[in-house]
Amino acid sequence: MSTALAHAALKAHRPAFVGTAVAALFAATVVSASTTVLTATSTHAIPPSARHEITTNGVGDIAAVLLIGSIYMSIFVVVATMGTAVAQQHRELALVRAIGARPRQVRRAVVLQALTAAVPASVLGFVLGGTVLAPLWFHGMVDHGLIPRGVPFTFSWLALPVCLAVATVTSTLAALLASLRFSLLRPAHALAEAAAGRRRLGLLRAPLGVLAIAAAAFLSVLLSKQPPDEANSGAFLVLILFCVGVGLLGPRLIGPAAWLVSSLLGRCGPSARLAMRTVRSQPRRFGAAVIPLVLVVGFGLTKIALRTTAAHVTGSAGSPGDVWLDYMGTALYAGFAAIASANTLAMISLERRRDLALLRVVGSQRRQIRAMAFWESLVVAGTALLLGTVIALATMAPILTTTFGTPLPYVPWAVAAAIALGTVTLTVTSTGLPIQAGMRTHPIRAIQT
């Protein structure tokens, strides 16, 4: 029964599992590149002097950190994408529970879905990571003096079993986490939740979220009184705690933040007002898309602003090689979060194809629906930028205070505009393309599906 249920879900909800496959592909590409660089810089064929320089520069440690970080981020992203995919199946899963399916059969079906999407993608990711990303990364470190010239790049087949193992473990874990609670509900409760949606946070989620934010604020104040080196080393923990807290309290934070952002857009016409009400009335649904963007903005702005502030005050952002690696790692982690957000926004748009078809039946024009989708994207992007900026400022305050005597960073307007434009472009594209594709179907046919 589990295999048949998995096959039927994959057939009926193909777009939902595209996001899972893309997330697994990106994760496998980074894992493959990290493993390849790690093995290429630790081979015994490298001369002792070159090996000593590589060790001194911490190239192996950097590759290991990125490998571990990519595994962690792959779990986060696949959990997010699988959560969206499972949410689209709540009605079907509730029905099979009502006719006698056991919780373990539901969980096994979801695991099979995740493996079917993730394992083939991980094989392709192994190829891309080993032949494209790893050489770029390796030669980039050579150009920035982290690896001596003359050390050859070597392709590693060891990355293949690593990619397959990571894909299998992360997708299985993500599928279990995404399906556990719903599979344990009683059939009647599951049917009711599938129809009305879940409105409350879990019993532990809210207090844990408050505790994480309180701990981050306390640690931030504590670090502001410490020497610069200690403040720098503890800032990353502050950032992680803030991100965890925002992730746990997402639906509760998204509503007020979206209200603040949308109040600025409410005077831009009926399409903007409709978009404003849609986002504010569904904080849990849109929160799943906003939270990854918050992580992108918070993490990326913190990393970039620390460098730009140092360059503005002292004239140097740091060692060129360390700066390059910092930006590269930031780009990789931002890619993970962007995939999760883009997939969620696309799935939200696909879920609403019947609602959009009804709007067309009652007389709404295509341009009005596209305008509504555009304003929704702006509300989502603005909310993410607001929360992400608050997290970044709170994280950087102790470092900047102890190092430069001011809690405010220096961020060039071009950098700030690029972050804002990238966030808006991601949300507009992820929302607009599925809606545009959905409007190609005749509205009556879309309502009947």
C-alpha positions as CSV (number, residue, x, y, z in Angstrom):
1,M,0.0,0.0,0.0
2,S,2.8,2.4,0.8
3,T,4.4,2.0,-2.6
4,A,1.1,2.5,-4.4
5,L,0.4,5.6,-2.3
6,A,3.8,7.0,-3.0
7,H,3.4,6.4,-6.8
8,A,0.0,8.0,-6.8
9,A,1.2,11.1,-4.9
10,L,4.2,11.5,-7.2
11,K,1.9,11.3,-10.2
12,A,-0.8,13.7,-8.8
13,H,1.6,16.2,-7.3
14,R,4.6,16.3,-9.6
15,P,5.3,20.1,-9.2
16,A,5.6,19.7,-5.5
17,F,8.4,17.1,-5.8
18,V,10.3,19.2,-8.3
19,G,11.3,21.4,-5.4
20,T,12.5,18.4,-3.5
21,A,14.6,17.2,-6.4
22,V,16.1,20.7,-7.0
23,A,17.0,21.0,-3.3
24,A,18.6,17.6,-3.4
25,L,20.4,18.5,-6.6
26,F,21.9,21.7,-5.1
27,A,22.8,19.9,-1.8
28,A,24.5,17.1,-3.7
29,T,26.4,19.6,-5.8
30,V,27.8,21.3,-2.8
31,V,28.6,18.0,-1.0
32,S,30.3,16.7,-4.0
33,A,32.4,19.8,-4.4
34,S,33.3,19.9,-0.7
35,T,34.3,16.2,-0.7
36,T,36.3,16.5,-3.9
37,V,38.2,19.6,-2.7
38,L,38.8,17.9,0.6
39,T,40.3,14.8,-1.0
40,A,42.2,16.8,-3.7
41,T,44.1,18.8,-1.0
42,S,44.9,15.9,1.3
43,T,46.4,13.4,-1.2
44,H,49.9,12.1,-0.5
45,A,51.1,13.1,-3.9
46,I,51.3,16.7,-2.8
47,P,54.8,17.8,-1.9
48,P,55.4,18.3,1.9
49,S,56.0,22.1,1.6
50,A,52.7,22.5,-0.4
51,R,50.8,20.3,2.1
52,H,52.2,22.4,5.0
53,E,51.0,25.6,3.3
54,I,47.5,24.1,2.6
55,T,47.3,23.0,6.3
56,T,48.4,26.5,7.5
57,N,45.8,28.2,5.4
58,G,43.1,25.9,6.8
59,V,41.9,24.7,3.4
60,G,41.0,21.2,4.7
61,D,39.1,22.7,7.7
62,I,37.2,25.1,5.4
63,A,36.1,22.2,3.1
64,A,35.1,20.1,6.1
65,V,33.1,23.0,7.5
66,L,31.3,23.6,4.2
67,L,30.6,19.9,3.9
68,I,29.1,19.8,7.4
69,G,27.2,23.0,6.7
70,S,25.8,21.8,3.4
71,I,24.6,18.6,5.1
72,Y,22.8,20.7,7.8
73,M,21.4,23.1,5.2
74,S,20.2,20.2,3.0
75,I,18.2,18.8,5.9
76,F,16.7,22.2,6.5
77,V,15.8,22.8,2.8
78,V,14.5,19.2,2.1
79,V,12.4,19.4,5.3
80,A,10.9,22.7,4.0
81,T,10.2,21.4,0.5
82,M,8.9,18.1,1.8
83,G,6.7,19.9,4.3
84,T,5.1,21.8,1.4
85,A,4.7,18.6,-0.6
86,V,3.2,16.7,2.3
87,A,0.8,19.7,3.0
88,Q,-0.6,19.4,-0.5
89,Q,-1.4,15.7,0.2
90,H,-3.1,16.3,3.5
91,R,-6.6,15.5,2.1
92,E,-5.4,12.3,0.4
93,L,-3.4,11.2,3.5
94,A,-6.4,11.9,5.7
95,L,-8.6,9.8,3.5
96,V,-6.3,6.8,3.4
97,R,-6.1,7.0,7.2
98,A,-9.9,7.0,7.3
99,I,-10.0,3.8,5.3
100,G,-7.6,2.0,7.5
101,A,-4.0,3.0,6.6
102,R,-1.7,2.9,9.6
103,P,0.6,5.8,10.6
104,R,3.7,3.9,9.7
105,Q,2.3,3.2,6.2
106,V,1.7,6.9,5.6
107,R,5.3,7.7,6.8
108,R,6.8,5.0,4.7
109,A,4.9,6.3,1.6
110,V,6.3,9.9,2.2
111,V,9.8,8.5,2.7
112,L,9.5,6.6,-0.6
113,Q,8.4,9.9,-2.3
114,A,11.4,11.8,-0.9
115,L,13.9,9.0,-2.0
116,T,12.4,8.8,-5.5
117,A,12.9,12.5,-6.0
118,A,16.2,13.0,-4.1
119,V,18.4,10.0,-5.1
120,P,18.5,10.5,-8.9
121,A,19.0,14.2,-8.3
122,S,22.0,13.5,-6.0
123,V,23.7,11.5,-8.8
124,L,23.4,14.5,-11.1
125,G,24.6,16.7,-8.3
126,F,27.7,14.5,-7.9
127,V,28.5,15.1,-11.5
128,L,28.0,18.9,-11.4
129,G,29.9,19.3,-8.1
130,G,32.8,17.2,-9.2
131,T,33.2,18.6,-12.7
132,V,31.9,22.2,-12.4
133,L,31.8,23.6,-8.8
134,A,34.9,21.8,-7.4
135,P,37.3,23.0,-10.1
136,L,36.0,26.6,-9.8
137,W,36.4,26.4,-6.0
138,F,39.8,24.8,-6.2
139,H,41.2,27.2,-8.8
140,G,39.7,30.2,-6.9
141,M,41.7,29.2,-3.8
142,V,44.8,28.9,-6.0
143,D,44.2,32.4,-7.4
144,H,43.7,33.8,-3.9
145,G,46.9,32.2,-2.5
146,L,45.3,29.6,-0.3
147,I,46.6,26.7,-2.4
148,P,50.1,26.8,-3.9
149,R,50.3,26.9,-7.7
150,G,51.3,23.6,-9.2
151,V,49.1,21.5,-6.9
152,P,46.9,19.6,-9.4
153,F,43.2,19.3,-9.2
154,T,42.0,15.6,-9.0
155,F,38.5,14.3,-9.5
156,S,37.3,12.0,-6.7
157,W,34.8,9.1,-7.1
158,L,34.6,9.1,-3.3
159,A,32.1,11.9,-3.6
160,L,29.5,9.6,-5.2
161,P,28.9,7.4,-2.2
162,V,29.0,10.5,0.1
163,C,26.3,12.2,-2.0
164,L,24.1,9.1,-2.1
165,A,24.5,8.6,1.6
166,V,23.7,12.3,2.4
167,A,20.7,12.2,0.0
168,T,19.3,9.0,1.5
169,V,19.7,10.1,5.1
170,T,18.6,13.7,4.7
171,S,15.6,12.9,2.6
172,T,14.5,10.1,4.9
173,L,14.9,12.3,7.9
174,A,13.1,15.2,6.2
175,A,10.2,13.0,5.1
176,L,9.8,11.6,8.6
177,L,9.8,15.0,10.2
178,A,7.4,16.4,7.6
179,S,4.9,13.5,8.0
180,L,5.2,12.4,11.6
181,R,2.7,14.7,13.3
182,F,0.0,14.4,10.6
183,S,0.4,10.6,10.4
184,L,-0.3,10.3,14.1
185,L,-3.6,12.3,14.0
186,R,-6.8,10.4,14.3
187,P,-8.5,10.1,10.9
188,A,-11.4,12.5,11.8
189,H,-9.0,15.1,13.2
190,A,-6.8,14.6,10.1
191,L,-9.7,15.2,7.8
192,A,-10.8,18.3,9.7
193,E,-7.2,19.7,9.6
194,A,-6.9,18.9,5.9
195,A,-10.0,20.9,5.2
196,A,-9.4,23.9,7.5
197,G,-5.6,23.9,7.9
198,R,-3.6,24.1,11.1
199,R,-3.8,27.4,12.9
200,R,-2.0,26.9,16.2
201,L,1.7,26.5,16.9
202,G,2.8,23.3,18.6
203,L,2.9,23.1,22.4
204,L,6.8,23.3,22.5
205,R,7.3,25.5,19.4
206,A,6.2,28.8,20.9
207,P,8.1,28.6,24.2
208,L,11.2,27.3,22.4
209,G,11.1,30.2,19.9
210,V,10.7,32.8,22.7
211,L,13.6,31.1,24.6
212,A,15.9,31.2,21.5
213,I,15.2,34.9,20.8
214,A,15.6,35.8,24.5
215,A,18.9,33.9,24.6
216,A,20.1,35.7,21.5
217,A,19.3,39.1,22.9
218,F,21.0,38.3,26.3
219,L,24.1,37.0,24.5
220,S,24.2,40.0,22.3
221,V,24.2,42.4,25.3
222,L,26.8,40.2,27.0
223,L,29.1,40.3,24.0
224,S,28.9,44.0,23.7
225,K,30.9,44.2,26.9
226,Q,33.6,41.8,25.8
227,P,36.8,42.3,23.8
228,P,36.5,42.4,20.0
229,D,37.9,38.9,19.5
230,E,35.4,37.3,21.9
231,A,32.6,39.3,20.4
232,N,33.5,38.2,16.9
233,S,33.6,34.5,17.9
234,G,30.2,34.7,19.7
235,A,28.4,36.7,17.0
236,F,27.7,33.6,14.9
237,L,25.9,31.9,17.8
238,V,23.8,35.1,18.2
239,L,22.8,34.9,14.5
240,I,21.9,31.2,14.8
241,L,19.8,31.7,17.9
242,F,17.9,34.6,16.3
243,C,17.3,32.6,13.1
244,V,16.1,29.5,15.1
245,G,13.7,31.7,17.1
246,V,12.3,33.4,14.1
247,G,11.9,30.0,12.4
248,L,10.0,28.6,15.4
249,L,7.8,31.7,15.8
250,G,7.4,32.3,12.1
251,P,3.6,32.4,11.9
252,R,3.3,34.7,14.9
253,L,6.0,37.1,13.6
254,I,5.0,37.1,10.0
255,G,1.5,38.6,10.7
256,P,2.6,41.8,12.5
257,A,5.6,42.3,10.1
258,A,3.4,41.7,7.0
259,W,0.9,44.2,8.5
260,L,3.6,46.8,8.9
261,V,4.9,46.3,5.3
262,S,1.5,46.0,3.7
263,S,0.2,49.2,5.4
264,L,2.7,51.1,3.3
265,L,1.4,49.4,0.1
266,G,-2.4,49.5,0.9
267,R,-2.9,52.8,-0.9
268,C,-1.6,51.5,-4.2
269,G,-5.0,50.3,-5.6
270,P,-7.4,47.3,-5.1
271,S,-4.9,44.7,-6.3
272,A,-2.5,45.8,-3.6
273,R,-5.2,45.8,-0.9
274,L,-6.3,42.3,-2.0
275,A,-2.7,41.0,-1.8
276,M,-2.3,42.6,1.6
277,R,-5.3,40.8,3.0
278,T,-4.3,37.5,1.4
279,V,-0.8,37.5,3.0
280,R,-2.0,38.8,6.4
281,S,-4.9,36.3,6.6
282,Q,-2.6,33.3,5.9
283,P,0.5,33.8,8.1
284,R,1.4,30.1,8.4
285,R,1.3,29.5,4.6
286,F,3.3,32.5,3.6
287,G,5.5,32.2,6.7
288,A,6.9,29.0,5.2
289,A,8.2,31.1,2.3
290,V,9.2,34.2,4.3
291,I,11.4,32.4,6.9
292,P,14.0,31.1,4.4
293,L,14.2,34.6,2.9
294,V,14.7,36.0,6.4
295,L,17.6,33.6,6.9
296,V,19.1,34.7,3.6
297,V,18.8,38.4,4.4
298,G,19.9,38.1,8.0
299,F,22.9,35.8,7.3
300,G,24.0,37.5,4.1
301,L,23.7,41.1,5.4
302,T,25.6,40.2,8.6
303,K,28.5,38.7,6.6
304,I,28.7,41.5,4.0
305,A,28.1,44.4,6.4
306,L,30.9,43.3,8.7
307,R,33.3,43.4,5.8
308,T,32.1,46.7,4.3
309,T,32.2,48.3,7.7
310,A,35.7,47.2,8.4
311,A,36.8,48.4,4.9
312,H,35.0,51.8,5.5
313,V,36.6,52.4,9.0
314,T,40.1,50.8,8.6
315,G,40.5,50.7,4.8
316,S,40.8,46.9,4.7
317,A,38.1,44.2,4.8
318,G,40.6,41.6,5.7
319,S,42.8,39.0,3.9
320,P,41.6,38.7,0.3
321,G,41.6,34.9,0.5
322,D,39.5,34.9,3.8
323,V,37.1,37.5,2.4
324,W,36.6,35.5,-0.8
325,L,35.9,32.3,1.1
326,D,33.5,34.2,3.4
327,Y,31.5,35.5,0.5
328,M,31.5,32.2,-1.3
329,G,30.2,30.3,1.7
330,T,27.5,33.0,2.2
331,A,26.5,32.6,-1.4
332,L,26.1,28.8,-1.0
333,Y,24.0,29.1,2.1
334,A,21.9,31.8,0.6
335,G,21.3,29.4,-2.4
336,F,20.0,26.7,-0.1
337,A,17.5,29.1,1.6
338,A,16.5,30.7,-1.7
339,I,15.6,27.3,-3.1
340,A,13.4,26.6,-0.1
341,S,11.6,29.9,-0.4
342,A,11.2,29.8,-4.1
343,N,9.7,26.3,-4.0
344,T,7.2,27.3,-1.2
345,L,6.1,30.4,-3.1
346,A,5.6,28.3,-6.3
347,M,3.6,25.7,-4.5
348,I,1.4,28.4,-2.9
349,S,0.7,29.7,-6.3
350,L,-0.1,26.3,-7.7
351,E,-2.4,25.5,-4.8
352,R,-4.5,28.6,-5.6
353,R,-5.2,27.8,-9.3
354,R,-8.8,27.1,-8.6
355,D,-9.2,30.3,-6.6
356,L,-7.6,32.2,-9.4
357,A,-9.9,30.5,-11.9
358,L,-12.9,31.6,-9.9
359,L,-11.7,35.2,-10.0
360,R,-11.5,34.9,-13.8
361,V,-15.0,33.4,-14.0
362,V,-16.5,36.3,-12.1
363,G,-14.8,38.8,-14.4
364,S,-11.3,39.5,-13.2
365,Q,-8.9,40.2,-16.0
366,R,-5.5,38.5,-16.4
367,R,-3.6,41.8,-15.7
368,Q,-5.5,42.2,-12.4
369,I,-4.5,38.8,-11.2
370,R,-0.9,39.4,-12.3
371,A,-1.0,42.7,-10.4
372,M,-2.3,41.0,-7.3
373,A,0.5,38.4,-7.5
374,F,3.1,41.1,-7.9
375,W,1.9,43.0,-4.8
376,E,1.8,39.7,-2.8
377,S,5.4,39.2,-3.8
378,L,6.3,42.7,-2.6
379,V,4.7,42.1,0.7
380,V,6.5,38.8,1.2
381,A,9.9,40.4,0.1
382,G,9.3,43.4,2.3
383,T,8.5,41.3,5.3
384,A,11.6,39.2,4.8
385,L,13.8,42.3,4.4
386,L,12.4,43.9,7.5
387,L,12.9,40.8,9.8
388,G,16.2,39.9,8.2
389,T,17.6,43.4,8.7
390,V,16.5,43.5,12.4
391,I,18.3,40.1,12.9
392,A,21.4,41.4,11.2
393,L,21.5,44.6,13.2
394,A,21.0,42.8,16.5
395,T,23.7,40.3,15.6
396,M,26.3,42.9,14.5
397,A,25.7,45.4,17.3
398,P,28.1,43.8,19.9
399,I,30.9,43.3,17.3
400,L,30.7,46.8,15.9
401,T,30.4,48.4,19.4
402,T,33.4,46.7,20.8
403,T,35.5,47.0,17.6
404,F,34.5,50.4,16.1
405,G,32.6,52.1,18.9
406,T,29.3,52.2,17.1
407,P,26.5,49.6,16.8
408,L,25.5,50.7,13.3
409,P,27.1,49.1,10.2
410,Y,28.2,50.8,7.0
411,V,26.5,49.3,4.0
412,P,27.0,50.9,0.6
413,W,23.7,51.8,-1.1
414,A,24.7,49.6,-4.1
415,V,25.0,46.6,-1.8
416,A,21.7,47.3,0.0
417,A,19.9,47.8,-3.3
418,A,21.3,44.5,-4.7
419,I,20.1,42.6,-1.6
420,A,16.6,44.1,-1.9
421,L,16.5,43.7,-5.7
422,G,17.6,40.0,-5.4
423,T,14.9,39.3,-2.8
424,V,12.2,41.0,-4.8
425,T,13.2,39.3,-8.0
426,L,13.1,35.9,-6.3
427,T,9.7,36.4,-4.9
428,V,8.2,37.9,-8.1
429,T,9.6,35.1,-10.3
430,S,8.6,32.3,-7.9
431,T,5.1,33.6,-7.6
432,G,4.5,35.0,-11.1
433,L,5.7,32.2,-13.3
434,P,3.3,29.5,-11.8
435,I,0.4,31.9,-11.8
436,Q,1.1,32.8,-15.4
437,A,1.3,29.1,-16.3
438,G,-1.9,28.4,-14.5
439,M,-3.8,31.1,-16.4
440,R,-3.1,29.2,-19.6
441,T,-5.7,26.7,-18.6
442,H,-9.4,27.5,-19.3
443,P,-10.9,28.6,-16.0
444,I,-13.8,26.1,-16.1
445,R,-11.4,23.3,-16.6
446,A,-9.2,24.5,-13.8
447,I,-12.2,24.6,-11.4
448,Q,-13.1,21.0,-12.3
449,T,-9.6,19.6,-11.6
